[in-house]
């Protein structure tokens, strides 16, 4: 039996007679192919990616499982429509907290129409896309049995400032009793952001691949960050996950590093790292030592800034959005 997803936080939603995705009870997610060729391009990507032997197995876990395509009755009653059949990422999770983060300081893609570029440019400039290299597109946070979910509206999320992003990342991993406070306690940060299987370590693993991969360029893609506190408390596996989604604008890399995605990913890592550190130390940012490069970029040095040690000489390193990354080989 098909139904409207209960925990979708961004994108086209199947409500009020609109065309949107569906889910079933078997753990599958049905995404209708978008118009203007976007849907067919995303389907082509999944078909190519699923059989691409150049992609390491340990990286595939960051992508939803692709089961093919299926002709289904559209959610808006307009007749049968071809759908992507994907893994339902939240299936089986109890009260999941989810964050959709669009990665990159530029969401338009080479070859797009002038009208599309203008639309993206205006939207990117009004959000943190340009200033941070990523923006929060939507999220829900489970606060507890009494309060349920905190799920801000789309307009509220799109108006987030840099300080709002920092606050949300901390509130995202805080206990229910501190969520309404000016300074959330980040009590779940060590187990959700930290640890060998935490969000930060997963992001770093993905970053390591993007520092070398030149197969694809991921324009206007999102990272889903999800967990449920019950699984974290019980130590269930996997307690926390990240997944890349939305591949309508993926292009061939043609041997070139995807700097747009990598830069945004590095910036997100820095913000998540700072949120994790805020749960460990009470020091204010101004009291922490900084390391600055000759071009003026600075990063806060903490015990987990790099998490996984990177053995790079000055000539091998490059700072992207203020975060050290491996310099691409030309």
C-alpha positions in Angstrom: 0.0 0.0 0.0 1.4 3.4 -1.0 1.2 6.4 1.2 2.6 9.9 1.6 6.0 10.0 3.4 5.5 11.1 7.0 9.0 12.5 7.5 9.9 14.4 4.4 11.5 17.7 5.3 12.2 19.3 1.9 11.6 19.0 -1.9 8.3 18.4 -3.7 5.7 16.9 -1.3 2.6 14.9 -2.2 0.0 17.0 -0.4 -3.0 19.1 -1.3 -3.2 17.4 -4.7 0.4 18.0 -5.7 2.8 15.5 -7.3 5.2 14.1 -4.9 6.9 10.9 -3.6 5.3 7.9 -2.0 6.5 5.1 0.3 5.3 1.6 1.0 5.6 -0.7 4.0 8.5 -2.6 2.5 11.0 0.1 3.0 10.9 1.6 -0.5 10.6 5.3 -1.6 8.9 6.1 -4.9 10.0 9.4 -6.4 8.1 10.6 -9.5 10.3 11.6 -12.4 10.4 15.4 -12.6 9.5 17.3 -15.8 11.8 19.2 -18.2 14.2 16.3 -18.5 15.3 16.4 -14.8 13.6 13.1 -14.0 15.1 11.2 -16.9 18.6 12.6 -16.0 18.3 11.5 -12.4 17.2 8.0 -13.6 20.1 7.9 -16.0 22.5 8.8 -13.1 21.2 6.0 -10.9 21.5 3.5 -13.7 25.0 4.5 -14.4 26.1 4.9 -10.8 24.8 1.5 -9.7 27.1 -0.3 -12.2 30.0 2.1 -12.1 33.0 0.1 -10.9 35.1 3.2 -10.3 33.0 4.0 -7.2 34.4 2.3 -4.1 32.0 0.0 -2.2 32.5 2.0 1.1 31.3 5.1 -0.7 28.1 3.5 -2.0 26.7 3.4 1.5 26.3 7.1 1.3 23.8 6.8 -1.6 20.2 5.3 -1.4 19.9 1.8 -2.8 18.4 2.0 -6.3 15.8 -0.7 -7.2 15.0 0.6 -10.7 11.9 2.4 -11.9 8.2 1.6 -11.8 5.0 3.0 -13.4 2.6 4.0 -10.7 -0.5 6.1 -10.2 0.6 9.6 -9.5 -0.1 11.1 -6.0 -2.0 14.0 -7.6 -4.4 11.7 -9.5 -3.1 12.7 -12.9 -2.7 9.2 -14.1 0.2 6.8 -14.3 3.7 8.3 -13.9 7.2 6.7 -13.9 8.8 6.7 -10.5 12.3 6.0 -9.3 12.3 3.2 -6.8 14.7 3.9 -4.0 15.5 2.9 -0.4 13.3 4.6 2.1 16.0 6.0 4.3 13.8 6.6 7.4 12.0 3.2 7.3 12.1 1.5 10.7 13.2 4.6 12.6 11.3 5.8 15.6 10.7 9.6 15.6 13.7 10.4 13.4 15.4 13.8 13.5 16.3 14.7 9.9 18.2 17.6 8.3 18.4 18.2 4.6 21.6 20.2 3.7 22.1 21.4 0.1 25.8 21.4 -0.6 27.8 23.9 -2.7 28.2 27.6 -3.0 26.6 27.5 -6.5 23.5 25.4 -7.2 23.2 26.0 -10.9 25.0 23.8 -13.3 27.1 24.5 -16.5 24.9 24.5 -19.5 21.7 25.6 -17.6 19.5 28.3 -19.2 20.0 32.0 -18.3 16.6 32.0 -16.6 17.5 29.0 -14.4 20.9 30.5 -13.5 19.3 33.8 -12.6 16.7 32.0 -10.4 19.4 30.0 -8.6 21.7 33.0 -8.2 18.9 35.0 -6.5 18.0 32.2 -4.2 21.6 31.3 -3.4 22.3 34.9 -2.4 19.4 35.1 0.0 20.5 32.0 1.9 23.8 30.8 3.4 24.6 29.0 0.1 27.1 31.7 -1.0 28.5 32.7 2.4 28.9 29.1 3.8 28.9 26.9 0.8 25.8 25.1 2.0 22.3 25.8 3.3 19.8 24.0 5.4 16.8 23.2 3.1 14.6 21.7 5.8 14.7 19.7 9.0 12.7 18.2 11.8 13.8 17.7 15.3 12.1 15.3 17.7 11.8 17.2 21.0 9.9 14.6 23.1 6.5 13.0 23.7 4.9 16.2 24.8 6.3 18.6 22.2 6.6 16.2 19.3 8.5 17.5 16.3 9.9 20.9 15.7 9.7 21.5 12.0 10.0 25.1 10.8 8.3 26.2 7.6 10.2 26.5 4.3 10.2 30.3 4.4 11.7 30.3 7.9 14.4 27.9 7.0 15.4 29.8 3.8 15.8 32.9 5.9 18.4 31.3 8.2 21.5 33.3 8.8 25.0 32.0 9.6 24.2 32.3 13.4 20.9 30.5 12.8 22.7 27.6 11.1 25.2 27.3 14.0 22.3 27.4 16.5 20.3 24.7 14.7 23.3 22.4 14.4 23.7 22.6 18.2 20.0 22.4 19.0 19.8 19.3 16.6 21.8 17.3 19.1 20.6 18.7 22.4 18.4 17.1 25.1 14.7 17.9 25.2 15.1 19.9 28.4 17.5 22.3 26.9 16.1 22.8 23.4 14.3 26.0 24.2 17.3 27.5 26.0 19.5 30.2 24.5 22.4 27.9 24.7 21.4 24.2 24.0 23.4 21.6 25.9 24.5 19.6 22.8 24.3 16.5 25.1 23.9 14.1 22.2 26.7 15.7 20.2 29.4 13.2 21.3 27.4 10.2 20.2 25.7 11.7 17.1 28.4 14.0 15.7 31.4 12.2 17.3 32.6 8.6 17.6 34.0 6.2 15.0 30.6 5.9 13.4 29.3 9.4 14.0 28.3 12.0 11.5 31.6 13.8 11.6 33.6 10.7 10.8 31.2 9.8 7.9 31.5 13.3 6.5 35.3 13.0 6.6 35.2 9.7 4.8 33.0 11.2 2.1 35.4 14.2 2.0 38.4 12.0 1.4 36.7 10.6 -1.7 35.7 14.0 -3.0 39.3 15.2 -2.7 40.3 12.6 -5.3 37.2 11.7 -7.4 36.8 13.3 -10.8 34.0 11.0 -12.1 31.0 13.2 -11.3 30.1 16.8 -10.4 27.2 16.9 -8.0 25.3 20.2 -8.7 22.4 21.1 -6.3 22.6 17.8 -4.4 21.7 17.4 -0.8 23.0 15.5 2.2 20.5 14.0 4.6 21.6 13.7 8.2 19.3 11.5 10.3 19.1 9.8 13.6 16.7 8.9 16.3 17.5 9.4 19.9 16.0 6.0 20.9 18.5 4.2 18.7 21.3 6.3 20.0 20.3 5.5 23.6 20.2 1.8 22.8 23.4 1.8 20.8 21.6 0.4 17.8 23.4 0.2 14.4 23.4 2.4 12.5 22.3 4.9 15.0 23.2 7.8 12.7 23.4 8.1 8.9 24.1 10.5 6.1 22.9 10.0 2.6 23.4 11.9 -0.6 20.1 12.6 -2.5 18.8 14.6 -5.5 20.8 13.9 -8.7 18.9 15.6 -11.4 21.9 17.9 -12.2 24.9 15.6 -11.9 27.4 16.0 -14.7 30.5 14.1 -15.8 33.6 15.2 -13.9 35.9 14.8 -17.0 38.9 14.5 -14.8 38.3 17.6 -12.7 37.8 17.8 -9.0 34.3 18.9 -7.9 35.5 22.0 -6.1 31.9 23.3 -5.6 30.7 20.3 -3.7 34.0 19.7 -1.9 34.2 23.3 -0.6 30.6 23.1 0.8 31.3 19.8 2.4 34.5 21.1 4.1 32.5 24.1 5.4 29.8 21.8 6.8 32.4 19.6 8.5 33.8 22.7 10.2 30.4 23.7 11.5 29.6 20.2 12.7 33.0 19.9 14.4 32.5 23.2 16.2 29.1 22.0 17.4 30.7 18.8 18.7 33.4 20.8 20.5 30.8 23.0 22.1 29.6 20.0 24.1 33.1 19.2 25.4 34.5 22.6 26.3 32.9 25.8 27.6 35.5 28.0 26.0 34.2 30.8 23.8 35.3 30.9 20.2 37.4 34.0 20.7 39.6 32.2 23.3 40.5 29.4 21.0 43.7 29.5 19.0 43.4 30.1 15.3 45.6 29.2 12.3 45.6 31.6 9.4 47.0 31.1 5.9 48.7 33.7 3.8 45.4 34.5 2.0 43.6 35.4 5.2 41.6 32.2 5.7 41.4 31.2 9.4 40.2 28.1 11.1 39.7 27.4 14.8 42.1 24.7 16.0 40.5 22.2 18.3 41.3 18.7 19.4 39.0 17.3 16.6 39.4 19.9 13.9 40.9 17.3 11.6 39.7 14.2 13.5 41.5 11.9 11.1 45.1 13.1 10.9 46.0 14.4 7.5 49.7 14.2 6.7 50.1 17.1 4.3 52.9 19.5 3.6 52.2 23.2 3.1 52.5 22.7 -0.7 50.0 19.8 -0.6 47.2 21.6 1.4 44.6 24.0 0.3 42.0 25.9 2.4 38.5 25.6 1.0 35.9 27.7 2.9 38.5 28.0 5.7 38.9 24.2 6.1 42.1 22.4 5.1 41.7 19.9 2.2 44.0 18.0 0.1 45.2 20.1 -2.9 43.8 18.6 -6.1 46.4 17.1 -8.5 46.5 19.1 -11.7 
